[in-house]
Amino acid sequence: MRKILYIFCLSLLLTSCDDGDILEIELDFEDDLTLCDQFEDEYSLYKIKADPYESLSIVFPSNTNNDQIFNPPTDEIPFEGTITGSVRFIYRTYDGNPENLFCTLVPGSDVNIISDNESESIDIDFTSTFVDDDDDGIPSEFEDLNGNGNYDDDDFDGDGIPNYIDQDDDNDNVLTINENHNFSTEDGLANAVNTDNDTYDHDNDPTTPEIPLPNYLDNDDDGDGVLTRYEDENMDKNPTNDFATDATIARYLDADAADTFVVDEFIDNTYTRTVTTNFEINDPFNLGALSMDYYFFGTYETIITFPEED
């Protein structure tokens, strides 16, 4: 929580025109912002506080440059810039909770705006960063198998998708999260299940002993010589629901079931990108009684799923 009290840059005193009382205004807002995504031509970001009810909001146009704030180019991280032009910065007070006044074409009538103050045209600086993740339960740093800090050059199954954004790290049509990698912050991947006790050379160094090959990196989980994805009898790209006659475990984990059903199609891979954008005002601004040279407006988080829908 950023708590800004304006008295000569620490506090601000507002004198009532009616009775001469001195009122202390305290902008006690959380950093997290809410985005109104109902509008096609502009972005509106706001935050609200209670006791008393107040809001701060910025409104700026939707255009090619500003759209990248929430979906930054991957070769410019951090993605930084300034929103200029038709930018509005608004401070309001209310006689009730104003939540229903935002993001609606027809605002509710049960709450009244007591004061409405808008700055003159100002510039707003932004910084956007992002983190990609395949949501397979294994942190990206543990999917950096060669340990060089570059996640993009680790692609265990050679399918062109780096491990940290690959939901199926061994391309066997069983999601990594469903192959009992048993990751924990205490033990890492030490308890990952290895059904057939395979090992592999993880660093191509003949002087280093091979290490266990866990199921989530093994495309033949039961070691019967048949690829896991070829033990998919109903060919629905899901080996987990196929059982040999009278068997109690799925074919892909049953070394006694070695029939082959060639499936050379793969499940679709998706991953998420979490974009974090910070907004700050470095221009002098005036919101009625509020006058400042700098204000950290807040942080907005965007989650994008790839591949994006058309």
Protein Blocks (a to p, Z undefined) as FASTA:
>chain_A
ZZdddeehiaccdddfklopacdddddddfbdcddfkbfkbccdddddehiadddddddd
ddfklmmmmmccfklcccddddehjddddddddfbdfklmgopabdcfkbccfbdcdddd
ddddddddddddehlopafklmmmnonopaklgcfkonopafklcfblnonopafklnon
opafklommlgccfkopacdfkopakbccddddfklccblnonopafklmcmnonopakl
cccehiabdfklmmklccdcddfbdcddddddddddddddfbdcdehjaccfbdcfbdcd
ddddddddZZ
